[in-house]
Every structure is written in C-alpha cells, then in structure tokens.
C-alpha cells in the first residue's frame, strides 16, 4: 500500500510538472506570435504613411530639384517610383473650429509610392480633374466637423508669411480647398496631414516650380533599403539626408522590439518557475528509486551514468510538454487567424502571425532550460546518497 501511494504521488507530481511545461511553452509561443502579428500589422499601417526611402535636405526645409538629382533616381534599378512632396506645419480652420496640422503637397506619382489611396475610407483620393481639393485624416475630419465634398464649407489652410514678426490677419497666406476624401490609419497619422496637389502647396508657401521639401521613393520588393539608401547618399552628397522607413520610425521599432524582449523575459521566467516542478518530480523519482539505483551502482554502473538516466528523463519530460504546448499554440494561432475570436476594436482582430522563428525560439528556450533543470535535479545523486 505504501509503495502504491508513493508511486501515485510521484505520478501526480509528474503530471503537474508536465502541465506547467505545457502552459509555459504555450504562453511563450502565444506572446511571441502576438508581437509578430503586431509588428506586421504596424508595418502594414506604415505602408499608408511612410515611403521605403525618403530624401530631404540636411539643412533648411526645402531644396531645388535638378536634372542631376532626377537622373540619379532614374538610373537606380531598385527604384520603382519616386514622388516630389512638400510638407509644412499649417493652421486649419472650418467656421469656428481650428486645428494645427501639416499640409502635404504631392504629385501624381505619390499613390504609387505610398498606398495612401487604399487608406481612403470616405470619398476618393486626389483627382487632377478636380482642382483645389484635399484629402484629410479621419481625426482632422472629426475635430473640424468637415464632411466630404461639403459645398457649403471650405477647409481654410493658413501659413505665416516669411519674415513676419508680429502676427495679425495680414500675416498669413491661405488657400481654400474642398475635402474630397478622408483617410484612416493610426491615431497620430489621422490627425497629422491634409493632402493637396503639389502645385497648391507651392502656391501656399510661395515656392518656386522646382522647389520641394523631400522626395519619397518606392523600392522593388527584392531591393535592400539600407543598401539603396547608402548608394543614394553617396551619389547625392552631404547636402542631403537619405533615410529608410526603419530609420524614419526608429523610435517606433525600438519600442516594439523592447516590449517584445521584455515580454519574452517575463514569460521565460514563467517557464523557469514551471521547471521547478520538473526538478521536484525528478528528485522524487530519484528518492523513490533509491534501492534500484543502489543495485545498479553495486553492479558497476557509475554515478555519471546513473545521473545521465535522470537527465534524459527530465529532458524528455520537458520536450514532451513543450511539444504539446507548441501544438496547442499553433492551433490557437490558426484559429485566431481564421475566425478572429479576439478583437482589438469591433472591426480589427488582434493580429497574430505563425512564424517558424517563434517556434525555434520556444524550442531553444525550453530545451536549454529543461536540460539545466534536469542537471540540477540529477546532482542529488552522489556516492553518499547511494551508500
């Protein structure tokens, strides 16, 4: 009866240890898949707002395009499209509502560089058949109470005149536009831009025909942004700055990567706590099998070989639990992708992504920690213990 009670207790402890490993590996895989999904989702949002590469002057807010600059861009085989743009901080007004944002003048190539036309949720993107029109962010539309093609109200865009010290009504230059479309995106993006044609922005800012703020570039899929940016920087010289999308959003990516790493550490700690149960289960097995181990020892089996038995047993216990946890994790990720059970908003499902790298990270983490836990547990076996 005592032997059966002892074995039952060990079986229960072993099941608890296995369950802890399953939950730990499942949680670690789910959190890694969640952050992978968030990164991909964030990248997709940046497709609407940021180009693959942006060229702007190192000093000042504008520069003049020249045939030499354009020929450099046209000769670069990895560049699919490029667009001239103008960006400037402006004051917006509609009746008694006011707001500070940015005007962004773009040419006809802009929608080929950035997928902004796909972000338009009401109305349409800028059309050359309709002059003095604009596309604004959803946040700007809400805060200014501006509707699409509101013929009774125009969006007034103001900028201070150059060299103005004392501001009054005559200190601003303005244009009026009809809102032709409203775009959606991140909260910051929705509240940032009023898109107009390049010529309108040049008129507003008193720019010359070839005077712009920046050039935005769309690369071929196979292109390496950093390599292309380095080549362009060399060709354009020190008067320009050439930055990739990752460099333009360096802080954003740093925050995501930091959160991902911290979450990995936290859930690795959960796995470590779960592996204490594995250590306890192995030690209980060692104590329960003490007489059998003595027999093996007296028959000539070395302490090292006996330890190896329990290291292998603990490692296999970890591997089995990890395998079950990963299987459940993959199933849950696929279910979320297919059926969108968990939602961020009523229209946006929580993004998850099934990546081989995440599976390898979980396998490597559990394998190393499982091996160490088994080694710690097997260190209980010694000559003194078996004598």
N, C-alpha and C positions, 0 to 999 in steps of 0.2 A: 504493500500500500504506500509506503514511504517513497519507494523508487518511482511509482507511477505518479505520485503527487509532485515529485521533483521534476520529472520529465514534462508534466503538464505545465508547470510553472515556467520552465525553460521555453516550451513551445509558445506560450502566451507572450513572453518577453521577446522572443524572436519575431513573432507576428507584429508586435508593437514597433520593433526596430525596423522591420520591412515597411510597415505603413508610414513611419516617419520619413524614410528614404524616398518612398513613392511621392509623398506630399511635397517634400523638399525639392526633388527634381522637377516635379510638375510645376510648382510655383516659380522656380528659377526659369524654366523654359517659357512659361506664360509671360513673365515680366520682360524677358528678352524679346519675345515675339511682339509684345505690345510696343516696346520702344522702337523696334524695327519698323512697325507699322506707322508709328507717329512720325518717324523720320521721313519715311516715304510720302506720307500724307503732307508733311510740311514742305517737302521738296516739290510736290505737285502744286501747292499753293504759290510757291515762289516762281513757278513757271508762268504765272499770270503777271508777276510784278517785276521780276529781275531777269536780265539777259544772261547768256553764258559768259560774255565778256563785256566790260564797259571801259571806254576810253574817255578821259576827261583831262582838262589842263591841270598841271601841278600848281600853278598859281592863277588866281583870278577865277571868275565864274564862267568865262566864255573864251572861245578861240575861233579863228577863221579856218574853214576847210580850204584845202588846196588840192590841185591835181596830184601832187606828190603823195599826199596822205591817202587820197582815194585810190590811187594806183597801188599803193602798198596793200590796202584791204582787198582790192580786186584780184591781185596776184596770189593772195594766200588761199591755197586749195582747200583748207579746212573750214573756211568761212562760207556759209550758205547765203546769208543775208546780213545786211547792216542797215541801220536806220539813224538818221540825224535827229537829235532831240534838243529841246530847250526846257530847262527846269528852273523855276524861281518861286520863292515864297510870295504868296499874294493874300489879299484881303477879299473875302467873298461876301456878297450881300444879296438878300432877296427880301424886299419890303423892309420890315423892321428886324429881320433876323440876320445876324452877322457871324462870320467864321473865318479863321485863319487856316489856310491850307497851302497847297502847291499847285501851280499851273504847270502842265507838261505838254509842250508842243511837240507833235510827232508828225513824221511824213507817212506816205502811203505804204512804206515797207514795214512799218512798226508792228503790225499784226502778224507778220511773218517771222519777226524776231522774238516777240513775246506773245503768248497765247491769250492776249487780253480780250479778243473778240469772243473767246469761249467763256470768259468770266462775266459777260454782259447778261444780266438776268431780266432786265426790263428794257424794251426798246431795242436799239441797234448800235453797232459800232459806227464811228465817224464815216460819213459818206461824202465824197467830193461833190456830189450833186447838190448837197445842202451846205451852204456857207454859214458862217457864224453859229456853228453848233458845237456842243460839247458833250462829253460823257463823264459822269461824276460817280463817286463811290456811294454805296448804299448808306453809309454813315453820314456823308455830307448831305445826301438827299433827305434823310430823316431830320437832321438838325436844322436844315434850311427850309424844310417843307416844300421841296422842289419836285414837281412831277415831270414825267417825260412829255416833251412837246407841249408844254403849257404855254399857249399862245398869249395868255394874258400877262404872264410874268416872265421876265428875263433874268438870267443869272448875271449879276454885275461882278466883274473881276477888276480889282484895283491893285496898282503897284505905285510906290513913291517915285516921283520923278528924280532922276540923278541930280545930285548936288543940292537937294532940298534940305535946309536946316530946320526951318520952322514949318510944322505940318498944319495945313488947313485944307479946305476943299479944293484949292487950286494946286495943291502939292502932289496930287495923284493923277495918274493916267489910267484910263479904264476902257474896257470893252464890254459889250453885252452879248451874251450867247443864249441860244435856246438849248435846253437839255434834250439831247437826242437818245441818250441811253444811260442806264445805271448798271454799274458792275458790282460784283460781290467778291469777297476774299477774307483775309484776316482782318481783325478789328482795326489794326493800325493802317493797313492798306486801304480799307474802305473809307477811312477818314482823312486820307492824305492828298489824293490827286483829283484835279479837274483836267481832263484830256481835251486838247483843242488841236486844230491843224497847226503845223509849224509856222505858217505864214501869219496866223493870228497872234501867236506868241511873239514873233519877231516884231509885229506891229505894236503890241502892248509894251514891249521892253525897248523899243527903238533900236532893235538890232538890224545890222545890215543883212543883205541877202545870204551871204555865206557865213554869217556869224551864228554859232550854235554853242550849246553847253556841253554836249557829250555825243559820243557815237556808241550805240549799243549793237551787239553782234550776236548772231545765231550761228552755232558751230554744227558741223556734221556729227552724226552720232558716234562715229569711230574716233573723233578727234579727242585729244587730251587737252583740256582747257589750260592747265598750267604751262604746258609746253608751247601752245599757241600764244598765250599771254607773254611769255618770255621772249618769243621771237618778235612779236609786235613791239614790245618795249624796247628791244634793241634797235629795231628799224625806225621807230618814231622818235627815239631820243629822250633826253632828260626833261624836256618841256612837258611831257605827258605822263599820266599815270594809267597803267593798264591793269585792271583787276578782274578776277574771275568771280563767278557767282558766290563761291565759297568765301572768298576774301571780302566781298561786299557784305556778307552776312556772317562774318567771323564770330561775333558775339552770340548770335542765334545758335550756330552749330556748337559753339563751346558750351552753352547752357545745356543743350540736348545731350551732348557727349558726357558732360559731368553728371547729369541726372541719371543717365544710363549706367555709368560706372558706380555711382553711389548705390543705386538700386541693386546692381549685381553684388556689391559687397554685403548689403543688408540681407539679401536672400541667400547668399553663401553662408552667412552667419546662421541662418535658419537651418541650412543643411548640416552645418557643423554641430548644432545642438541636436539635430536628429541622429547624427552619427554617434553621439554619446550613448544612445540606446543600443547601437551596434556593438560598441565597446563593452557595455554591460552584458549583452547577450553572449558575446564570445567568452567573457570571463566566467559567466555562469556555466557555459558548456565545459570550459576547462576544469572548473571545480567539480562538476558532475562526473566528468570522465577521468578524474584523478587516478583511480585504480587501474583503468585501462592504459593510461599514459605511463604509469609505473611499470606495467608489464612490458610495454614497448621499449621503455628505457632499459630494463634489465635484459631484454633480448638483443640489445645492441644498437637501438635507434638513438641517434644523437639528439641533443637538446635543439640544435638548429633545425633538424629535420622535423621534429615534433612541432616547433614553432611555425614552420612553413605550412603545416597542415591547417592550422587555425588562421594563418594569414590568408591562405587560399579560401578558406571557408567564409571568413569575413568579407573578403573581396568579392566573392561570388554572390553573397547576400546583398552587398551594395549594388552590384551590377544588375541583378535581377530586379531589385526595387527601382533602380534608375531606368531600366528598360520599360517596366510597366508605367512609370511616371511619364517618360517621354512619349510612349504610345498614347496615353490619355491626353497629354498636352497637344500632340499633333491632331488628335481627333477634335479636341475643343477648338483649336485654332481654325480647322477646316469648317467646323460648324458655324463659328462666328463669321467667317468669310462668306459662307453660303447663305446663312439665314439671318445674320445681323441681329443677334439677340440682345446685345448690349449697345446702347446708343449714347453718343455724346450730346446730341440735340435730337429733336424729333425727326430730323431729316438726315443726320450724319451718324453712321455707325462707328463704334470705336474701332479704329484701324489696327489690324494685326497682320503680320506677314510671316509666312513659313519660309525660313531660311536655313540652309544647311549649316551655315556658320554658327547659328544659335544652338543647333543640335550638337555640333562638335564642342562648343564651349561647355555645355552641360555635361557631356561625356567626359571631357578632360577634367573638369572640376570634381565631379563625383568619383572618377577613377583615382585621382590623386588623394583626395580626402578619405575615400574608402580604404585605400591601401595604408595610409598613415594610421587610420583608426584601427585597422586590423593588426598593424605592427605594435601599436600601443597596447592592445589587448593581449597579444601573444607574449609580450615581455613579462607577463605574470609567471610564465613557465621558467623555472630555474632548477638547478640541482637541489637546492634546499627544499623547493616545493615538492619534488618527486621523491625525496628521501623520507 
